[in-house]
């Protein structure tokens, strides 16, 4: 597969909506969040998520994000919703499809964007992006 040169890609990403996925990873009555170590939302608790690659199916992107960011194999439980506020990500117009998933294997670890991983029964105060809305829509308070 041929990719755009990085400089050109950065210009494109600023001028068109980007399709993303967000994962609500649940375990019993708790949800997993990462503490971001990079901007935007550095130091905030966030969901795992990211772009859908060109030529990739959305559900394959969900599985890839869990594997790449956490080292987990997951089972996709249900679709939560579409999150399309153009200001939900300060760097780009990201339209996200959110899914509820459960871990079924792998060894959990931090990834390139996270400094901590934690399961929460009660959500923390500092949650990045619009992830509190996604978590509320998924049934977490």
N, C-alpha and C positions, 0 to 999 in steps of 0.2 A: 504494500500500500504506500502511495506517495503522500507525503505530508507537506503542508505549506511551510515556507521559511518562517522562523520564529518571529521576526520583526513584522512581517505581513500578517501573521496569525494574530498578534497582539492588537493590530489595527482592526482586523475583522471582528474580534471578540468584543470590542468597544462599540460596534455599530450594528450588531444583530443579536436577538435573544439567543441564549445558549440553553440547551436542554440538559437538565441535571436530574439526579435522584438523591433522595434523602432516606435514611434507614432509621426506623424506630426499632431498636433491638431490645426485646423484652425477655426477662427471665423471672418467672413467677409474677410478682406484682411490682417489679422494678424495671427501670429502663437504663440502658447504658449510654453514657455520654463521654466524650473526650474533652480534655482541656486543650484548647488550641495553643500551639507554640509559635504560630506564624500569623501575620495579619491577613485578612481582616479578622477582627474579633479575637485577637491574641489575648490569652488569659481568661477567656470566657468558655463556659461549658457548651458544647455543640453536639449535634448529631453527626454521624458519619455520612458523608455524601460527596458527590462530585459529578463531573461532566459525563454524559453519554458520548462515547467515541463514535466517530464516523463509521458507519457500517455495523454498529453494535446494536443488538436488541436491548430494550430497556431492562428487562429482567436479567439479562446477562450482565449489564452494568451494575445492577444491585448486587449480584453475587461477587463481581469483581471488586467492588468497593469494600465489601466485608472482608474479602481475602487480602487485598492490598493494604488496607488501612488497619486491620485488626488481626489478620491471620486466621479468621474464622470461616468455617463453612456454615451456611445458613439455610433455613427453610423459609420461603416466602409465605406468610400467613394471609395478608390481605392488603389491598390498596387503600390508602388513607385519603388521598386527595391531590389536587393540583394547586400549587402555590406560585402565583404569577405576578405578585407586586413588583413592578420594575425597580423598586428601591430596596428589595429584600437582601441584595448583596451590594455593598458599596462599590465594588470593582466592576460589576457588569450587570446586564439585564439577564438574570438567571430564572428560567421557568423550571420548577422542580416537581417531580412526581414522587410522592412519599409513600413508603411501604412499611408495614409492620412485619418484622421478621423475627425468627428464633434461632439461636445458635444450635448447631447439631454436631459440630466437630471442630477440629483445629486447636491450636494453642494460642490464646489471646495474648497480644503484645501491642505496644504502642507503635504507631506508624510515623511516616515522615511529617505529618501535620500535628501530632499530639505529644504532649508531655506527660499526661496522666489519663487513665481510663478508670471509670467508676460506675457501679450500678447505684441508682438512686431510687428510693421509695418515695421520697418527697423531693420535688424539683428544687435545685439551687436557685438563688436570686439572679446570678449573672449567667444568663443564657444568651448566646449570640444569634445573629441573623433573625429570622422569624421562627426559630425552632421551638419557642414556647408555644406558639399557635399550633404548630404541627403536633407537638406533644399533647396539648389540650384536646385537639381534634381526635387524637388516638386514645384518649381516655385517661391521661396522666394529669395530675394537678400539681 
